[in-house]
Amino acid sequence: MAQDLLEQYTRIRRLTRQLCQPLTPEDMQVQSMPSASPAKWHLAHTTWFFETFLLQDIPDYRLFDSRFNYLFNSYYNAIGDRIARPQRGLLSRPTVEQVFQYREYVDAAMVHRGFQNPDKIDRITLGLHHEQQHQELLLTDIKHAFAGNPLRPVYQQRQVRITAVPQPLEWLTHPGGLVDLGHAGEPFAFDNETPRHIVYLQPFRIANRLVNCGDWLAFMEDGGYERAELWLSDGWEACRSQGWKAPLYWEKQQGQWKQFTLQGMQSVAEEEPICHISYFEADAYARWAGARLPTEAEWEIMASTLPCSGTFLEAFTLHPTVSNNPGGWFGEVWQWTASPYVGYPGFRPAAGAIGEYNGKFMNGQYVLRGGSCLTPRSHFRITYRNFFPPDARWQFTGLRLAAHA
C-alpha cells in the first residue's frame, strides 16, 4: 500500500474509533429504530467490508470469525444471507471489546499485505469512503438514540455558540441552457456520480442561503403543519400519521422552542439552518414560500462556481452554523432537491457484489446535495449525490429555495 494511502487508511480508521470515545458499551449497543444501526455494528460492518472485499480471497488469510459475514453484511445479496436490519440491536455478542479486536486484526492484515494492484487500491479507496459514510451515520444514529432517552445523554460537552445576524434572502439567477453534470475526473467518486453528461436547464433562480430556523418558525406560525393544500398527498399522510408539528428534535418548553443536539438541549437559534426535516416538509415549506426545491442539476451548476468550504465533521461543531459560512452551500446540512434518485444517462453498476453499492437503491428516494456538519470534508465532492426516502428526518437535512426565472 502506497505511503499516502496507508496514512489515509490509518487516519480514517482511527477517527471512527475516536468518535466512539464518548460512548459507553451500553450506548454502542442501542438501535433506536430499524433505519438506524448500533455504533458497535457500524464499527464491525466497516471492518467486514475490508475483510470481505480485500482479504478473504487471499489463500493464507484466516477469517477472524466466519460467523461475522452473517452478522455484519449490510445488503450485499451476492455475499450471502444476513441478519435482518431491525435486529442488529439484538447482537449483544460479540462484545464491543471483541469488535475492537476484530478491527485491529483486519487493520494489521491490511497493512501487512501492502496492496499494490491498482484494482485493489481502488477498492481500498472505496472502502475508506464507505467508512466515512458510516462515520456520519454513527453520529446521526447515536443522536437519535440519545434523543429517545429520558436522561438526554450529552455526546459532546456544549460548545460556545457563535451567533450571527441572519443573512437576507436574495436570489441568484442562471440563464439556463446546456450544462455539464456529474463527476469529471477528480481522484474519487461513487459510481452514481457518473457518467458526466449534458443537461438542458430552463432559466432559474436559487437562494443565496439556506432556509433558517427563523424562516421555519414563520412557516409553523402560519399553520404550515396544518394546511393540507401545502403538502403532497403522501407527505400529508406522513404528517398526519406521524404527528409532525415541528422538525425532529424540536420541543416547546415554557413557551420557547428548544432542540435536542449532540451537545444536549439548546434553544432554537433563528439564524441557524433548519435541519432534521423530511423531503415532504421541505417541499411544503417551498410551496408556502411561493418557491420550489431546486433540481440537483440547478444546485450543482451554481455550487460549482463557489469555493468548497463550510462546516464539516473535522470542525467537530456537530451542529450546523452560519457564522463562517453565510451561504451554507457546503457542510452545515444536506439540502433536499426535487430530483428523484435515479441513474444518470448511461449509468452501469459495477460487476459483482460491489455493483450493489448504489444502483440497487435507485427507486423511491430523493437526492440531497452539499454535505452536512457531520460529513468528513475529505469525503465530500460537489458532485456527491446523497439519497434518502422522502419521509426520512433523522439525518441533518435542510433546504435551499429555487424558482423559475
C-alpha positions as CSV (number, residue, x, y, z in Angstrom):
1,M,0.0,0.0,0.0
2,A,1.5,3.4,-1.0
3,Q,2.5,5.5,1.9
4,D,-0.1,8.2,1.3
5,L,-2.9,5.6,1.1
6,L,-1.6,3.9,4.2
7,E,-1.7,7.2,6.1
8,Q,-5.2,7.9,4.8
9,Y,-6.3,4.4,5.9
10,T,-4.8,4.8,9.4
11,R,-6.3,8.3,9.8
12,I,-9.8,7.4,8.8
13,R,-9.9,4.1,10.8
14,R,-8.5,6.0,13.9
15,L,-11.2,8.7,13.6
16,T,-14.0,6.1,13.6
17,R,-12.7,4.8,16.9
18,Q,-12.3,8.3,18.2
19,L,-16.0,9.0,17.5
20,C,-16.8,6.2,19.9
21,Q,-14.8,7.5,22.8
22,P,-17.7,9.4,24.4
23,L,-19.8,6.3,24.3
24,T,-20.2,3.5,26.8
25,P,-20.6,-0.1,25.7
26,E,-24.3,0.2,26.5
27,D,-24.6,3.2,24.2
28,M,-22.9,1.3,21.4
29,Q,-25.5,-1.5,21.7
30,V,-28.6,0.6,21.2
31,Q,-30.6,0.5,18.0
32,S,-33.4,3.1,18.3
33,M,-35.3,2.4,15.0
34,P,-35.0,0.0,12.1
35,S,-33.3,2.7,9.9
36,A,-30.5,3.2,12.4
37,S,-27.8,0.8,13.5
38,P,-25.9,0.4,16.8
39,A,-22.4,2.1,16.9
40,K,-20.9,-1.4,17.5
41,W,-22.5,-2.6,14.3
42,H,-21.0,0.4,12.3
43,L,-17.6,-0.5,13.7
44,A,-17.9,-4.1,12.7
45,H,-19.5,-3.6,9.3
46,T,-16.9,-1.2,8.1
47,T,-14.2,-3.7,9.1
48,W,-16.2,-6.5,7.4
49,F,-16.0,-4.5,4.2
50,F,-12.2,-4.7,4.1
51,E,-12.1,-8.3,5.2
52,T,-14.7,-9.4,2.6
53,F,-13.7,-7.4,-0.4
54,L,-9.9,-7.3,0.1
55,L,-8.7,-10.1,2.4
56,Q,-10.8,-13.2,2.4
57,D,-9.7,-14.4,-1.0
58,I,-6.0,-14.3,-0.1
59,P,-5.1,-18.0,0.3
60,D,-3.2,-17.7,3.6
61,Y,-5.6,-15.2,5.2
62,R,-7.8,-16.7,8.0
63,L,-11.1,-15.0,8.8
64,F,-11.4,-13.5,12.3
65,D,-14.7,-15.3,12.7
66,S,-16.6,-16.9,9.9
67,R,-19.9,-16.1,11.5
68,F,-19.3,-12.4,11.1
69,N,-20.3,-12.5,7.4
70,Y,-23.9,-13.2,8.5
71,L,-23.8,-10.6,11.3
72,F,-22.2,-7.7,9.6
73,N,-23.2,-7.9,5.9
74,S,-25.5,-5.0,5.3
75,Y,-27.3,-5.5,2.0
76,Y,-25.0,-7.4,-0.4
77,N,-27.1,-10.3,-1.7
78,A,-24.2,-11.7,-3.7
79,I,-22.3,-12.2,-0.5
80,G,-24.9,-14.3,1.3
81,D,-27.6,-14.2,3.9
82,R,-27.5,-11.6,6.7
83,I,-29.3,-10.7,9.9
84,A,-32.4,-8.6,9.3
85,R,-31.6,-4.9,9.7
86,P,-34.1,-4.2,12.5
87,Q,-32.4,-7.0,14.6
88,R,-28.9,-5.5,14.6
89,G,-29.6,-4.1,18.1
90,L,-30.1,-7.7,19.4
91,L,-26.5,-8.6,18.8
92,S,-25.2,-8.3,22.4
93,R,-22.5,-10.7,21.3
94,P,-19.8,-10.2,20.0
95,T,-19.0,-7.7,22.7
96,V,-17.7,-4.2,22.0
97,E,-14.2,-5.4,23.1
98,Q,-14.3,-8.2,20.6
99,V,-15.4,-5.9,17.8
100,F,-12.4,-3.7,18.5
101,Q,-10.2,-6.8,18.4
102,Y,-11.7,-7.6,15.0
103,R,-10.8,-4.1,13.8
104,E,-7.2,-4.5,15.0
105,Y,-6.9,-7.9,13.4
106,V,-8.1,-6.7,10.0
107,D,-6.1,-3.5,10.2
108,A,-2.9,-5.5,10.8
109,A,-3.7,-7.7,7.9
110,M,-4.4,-4.8,5.6
111,V,-1.1,-3.1,6.5
112,H,0.9,-6.3,6.2
113,R,-0.4,-7.1,2.7
114,G,0.7,-3.8,1.4
115,F,-1.6,-3.9,-1.7
116,Q,-0.1,-2.5,-4.9
117,N,-2.5,-3.8,-7.5
118,P,-4.4,-0.8,-9.0
119,D,-7.8,-2.7,-8.7
120,K,-7.1,-3.4,-5.0
121,I,-6.1,0.2,-4.4
122,D,-9.3,1.4,-5.9
123,R,-11.2,-1.0,-3.7
124,I,-9.3,0.3,-0.6
125,T,-10.2,3.8,-1.6
126,L,-13.9,2.8,-1.9
127,G,-13.7,1.1,1.5
128,L,-12.4,4.3,3.1
129,H,-15.1,6.4,1.6
130,H,-17.6,3.8,2.8
131,E,-16.2,4.1,6.3
132,Q,-16.5,7.9,6.1
133,Q,-20.2,7.4,5.2
134,H,-20.6,5.3,8.3
135,Q,-18.8,7.9,10.5
136,E,-21.6,10.3,9.7
137,L,-24.3,7.6,10.2
138,L,-22.8,6.6,13.5
139,L,-23.3,10.1,14.8
140,T,-26.8,10.6,13.4
141,D,-27.8,7.2,14.8
142,I,-26.5,7.9,18.3
143,K,-28.2,11.3,18.2
144,H,-31.5,9.6,17.5
145,A,-30.9,7.1,20.3
146,F,-29.9,9.7,22.8
147,A,-32.9,11.9,21.9
148,G,-35.2,9.0,22.8
149,N,-33.5,8.5,26.2
150,P,-35.4,10.4,29.0
151,L,-32.0,11.2,30.6
152,R,-31.0,13.1,27.4
153,P,-27.3,12.0,27.4
154,V,-24.8,14.5,26.1
155,Y,-22.4,13.2,23.4
156,Q,-20.2,16.3,23.4
157,Q,-20.0,18.9,26.0
158,R,-21.7,22.1,25.0
159,Q,-19.6,24.5,22.9
160,V,-20.0,28.2,23.0
161,R,-22.4,29.1,20.2
162,I,-21.4,31.8,17.9
163,T,-24.4,33.9,17.0
164,A,-24.7,35.7,13.7
165,V,-27.1,38.2,12.1
166,P,-29.4,36.3,9.7
167,Q,-28.4,36.9,6.1
168,P,-31.2,38.4,3.9
169,L,-32.5,36.0,1.4
170,E,-31.6,37.1,-2.2
171,W,-31.9,35.4,-5.5
172,L,-29.0,34.3,-7.7
173,T,-30.0,33.9,-11.3
174,H,-28.8,31.5,-14.0
175,P,-29.7,31.9,-17.7
176,G,-30.2,28.2,-18.3
177,G,-29.0,26.3,-21.4
178,L,-26.9,23.3,-21.8
179,V,-24.7,22.4,-18.8
180,D,-22.4,19.5,-17.8
181,L,-23.4,17.5,-14.8
182,G,-21.6,14.8,-12.8
183,H,-18.1,13.6,-12.0
184,A,-15.3,14.9,-14.2
185,G,-12.2,13.1,-13.1
186,E,-11.5,14.1,-9.5
187,P,-9.5,11.5,-7.6
188,F,-12.6,9.6,-6.4
189,A,-16.3,9.5,-7.0
190,F,-19.0,6.9,-6.3
191,D,-20.5,5.2,-9.4
192,N,-23.8,7.1,-9.0
193,E,-21.9,10.4,-9.8
194,T,-21.1,9.2,-13.3
195,P,-21.1,9.4,-16.2
196,R,-20.8,13.1,-16.8
197,H,-23.5,14.2,-19.2
198,I,-25.2,17.2,-20.7
199,V,-28.4,18.6,-19.2
200,Y,-30.6,21.4,-20.5
201,L,-31.8,23.9,-17.9
202,Q,-34.6,26.5,-18.2
203,P,-33.6,29.9,-16.7
204,F,-33.9,29.7,-12.9
205,R,-33.3,31.5,-9.6
206,I,-31.8,29.9,-6.5
207,A,-31.5,31.3,-3.0
208,N,-28.2,32.7,-1.8
209,R,-28.6,31.0,1.6
210,L,-30.3,28.1,3.4
211,V,-33.7,28.3,4.9
212,N,-33.1,29.1,8.6
213,C,-34.9,28.4,11.8
214,G,-36.4,31.8,11.9
215,D,-38.0,31.2,8.4
216,W,-39.3,27.8,9.7
217,L,-40.9,29.4,12.8
218,A,-42.8,31.7,10.5
219,F,-44.0,28.7,8.5
220,M,-45.1,27.0,11.6
221,E,-46.9,30.1,13.0
222,D,-48.8,30.4,9.7
223,G,-50.1,26.9,10.2
224,G,-47.7,25.2,7.9
225,Y,-48.2,21.8,9.5
226,E,-52.0,22.2,9.5
227,R,-52.6,23.2,5.9
228,A,-53.2,20.3,3.6
229,E,-53.0,22.4,0.5
230,L,-49.3,22.9,1.0
231,W,-48.5,19.2,1.1
232,L,-48.0,16.4,-1.4
233,S,-50.6,13.6,-0.8
234,D,-48.1,11.1,0.7
235,G,-46.5,13.9,2.7
236,W,-49.8,15.0,4.2
237,E,-50.4,11.3,5.2
238,A,-47.0,11.1,6.8
239,C,-47.5,14.4,8.6
240,R,-50.9,13.2,10.0
241,S,-49.9,9.7,10.8
242,Q,-46.6,10.5,12.4
243,G,-47.9,13.6,14.2
244,W,-45.4,16.1,12.8
245,K,-45.8,19.5,14.3
246,A,-42.2,20.7,14.1
247,P,-38.8,19.5,12.9
248,L,-37.5,16.3,14.5
249,Y,-35.8,17.0,17.9
250,W,-37.7,20.3,18.5
251,E,-39.7,20.7,21.7
252,K,-41.6,23.6,23.2
253,Q,-40.6,24.2,26.8
254,Q,-42.2,27.0,28.8
255,G,-43.3,28.7,25.6
256,Q,-39.8,28.6,24.0
257,W,-38.7,26.2,21.2
258,K,-35.7,24.1,22.0
259,Q,-34.0,21.3,20.1
260,F,-32.0,18.3,21.1
261,T,-28.4,18.3,19.8
262,L,-25.4,16.2,20.3
263,Q,-24.5,18.8,22.9
264,G,-27.8,18.3,24.7
265,M,-30.9,20.6,24.7
266,Q,-30.4,24.0,23.2
267,S,-32.6,27.0,22.4
268,V,-33.5,27.2,18.7
269,A,-31.4,30.0,17.2
270,E,-33.3,31.7,14.3
271,E,-30.1,32.3,12.2
272,E,-29.1,28.7,12.2
273,P,-30.0,26.5,9.2
274,I,-33.1,24.4,9.7
275,C,-32.3,20.7,9.9
276,H,-33.9,17.3,10.5
277,I,-36.8,17.8,8.1
278,S,-38.1,15.4,5.6
279,Y,-38.4,15.9,1.8
280,F,-42.1,16.3,2.4
281,E,-41.6,19.1,4.9
282,A,-39.1,20.8,2.6
283,D,-41.5,20.7,-0.3
284,A,-44.4,22.0,1.8
285,Y,-42.3,24.9,3.0
286,A,-41.1,25.8,-0.5
287,R,-44.7,25.9,-1.7
288,W,-45.7,28.0,1.3
289,A,-42.8,30.4,0.4
290,G,-44.0,30.7,-3.2
291,A,-41.0,28.8,-4.5
292,R,-39.9,25.3,-5.1
293,L,-36.9,23.0,-4.4
294,P,-34.0,23.1,-6.8
295,T,-33.2,20.2,-9.1
296,E,-29.8,18.6,-8.4
297,A,-28.6,20.0,-11.8
298,E,-29.5,23.5,-10.8
299,W,-27.8,23.1,-7.4
300,E,-24.6,21.6,-8.9
301,I,-24.2,24.2,-11.7
302,M,-24.5,27.1,-9.2
303,A,-22.4,25.4,-6.5
304,S,-19.6,24.5,-9.0
305,T,-18.7,28.2,-9.2
306,L,-18.0,28.5,-5.4
307,P,-15.1,27.5,-3.2
308,C,-15.9,24.3,-1.4
309,S,-15.7,25.4,2.3
310,G,-18.1,25.1,5.2
311,T,-18.7,23.4,8.5
312,F,-17.7,19.7,8.1
313,L,-17.0,16.9,10.6
314,E,-13.4,18.0,11.1
315,A,-14.6,21.2,12.8
316,F,-16.3,19.0,15.5
317,T,-19.1,21.5,16.0
318,L,-21.5,18.6,15.3
319,H,-24.2,21.2,14.7
320,P,-24.9,23.4,11.7
321,T,-23.9,27.1,11.9
322,V,-23.6,30.1,9.6
323,S,-21.0,32.1,11.4
324,N,-18.2,31.3,9.0
325,N,-20.3,30.1,6.1
326,P,-23.1,32.6,5.3
327,G,-24.3,30.9,2.1
328,G,-24.2,27.4,3.6
329,W,-23.6,25.8,0.2
330,F,-21.3,23.1,1.7
331,G,-21.3,21.4,5.0
332,E,-24.0,22.5,7.6
333,V,-27.0,20.5,6.3
334,W,-27.7,18.2,3.4
335,Q,-30.1,20.0,1.0
336,W,-33.1,18.3,-0.4
337,T,-33.5,18.6,-4.1
338,A,-36.6,18.0,-6.3
339,S,-34.7,15.2,-8.2
340,P,-35.6,11.6,-7.7
341,Y,-32.6,9.3,-7.1
342,V,-32.1,7.6,-10.4
343,G,-29.1,6.7,-12.5
344,Y,-27.5,9.2,-14.9
345,P,-27.9,8.5,-18.6
346,G,-25.6,5.7,-19.4
347,F,-25.1,4.6,-15.7
348,R,-24.0,1.0,-15.4
349,P,-23.4,-0.6,-11.9
350,A,-20.1,-2.4,-11.5
351,A,-19.9,-6.1,-11.9
352,G,-20.3,-8.4,-8.9
353,A,-21.3,-7.6,-5.3
354,I,-19.6,-4.1,-5.4
355,G,-22.2,-3.2,-8.0
356,E,-24.9,-3.4,-5.3
357,Y,-23.3,-0.4,-3.5
358,N,-25.6,2.4,-5.0
359,G,-27.5,1.2,-8.0
360,K,-30.0,-1.1,-6.2
361,F,-31.4,1.9,-4.2
362,M,-32.4,3.9,-7.3
363,N,-36.1,3.9,-6.6
364,G,-38.4,5.8,-4.2
365,Q,-35.8,8.2,-2.9
366,Y,-34.7,11.8,-3.4
367,V,-31.3,13.3,-4.0
368,L,-29.6,15.6,-1.4
369,R,-26.6,17.8,-2.1
370,G,-24.0,19.8,-0.2
371,G,-22.9,17.6,2.7
372,S,-23.5,18.3,6.4
373,C,-21.7,19.3,9.6
374,L,-21.1,15.5,10.2
375,T,-19.8,14.8,6.7
376,P,-16.0,14.4,6.6
377,R,-14.5,17.2,4.3
378,S,-12.1,14.7,2.7
379,H,-15.0,12.6,1.8
380,F,-17.1,15.3,0.1
381,R,-17.2,16.5,-3.5
382,I,-19.5,18.9,-5.2
383,T,-20.8,16.1,-7.4
384,Y,-21.7,14.0,-4.3
385,R,-25.2,12.6,-4.5
386,N,-26.7,11.5,-1.2
387,F,-30.2,10.0,-1.1
388,F,-32.9,9.2,1.4
389,P,-36.6,8.3,1.4
390,P,-38.9,11.3,1.4
391,D,-40.1,10.8,5.0
392,A,-36.6,10.5,6.5
393,R,-35.8,13.1,9.2
394,W,-33.0,11.8,11.4
395,Q,-30.3,12.9,9.1
396,F,-29.0,16.6,9.1
397,T,-31.3,17.6,6.2
398,G,-32.5,21.1,5.3
399,L,-33.2,23.0,2.2
400,R,-32.5,25.9,-0.2
401,L,-35.2,27.6,-2.2
402,A,-35.4,27.8,-6.0
403,A,-37.8,29.4,-8.5
404,H,-38.3,29.7,-12.2
405,A,-36.7,32.9,-13.6
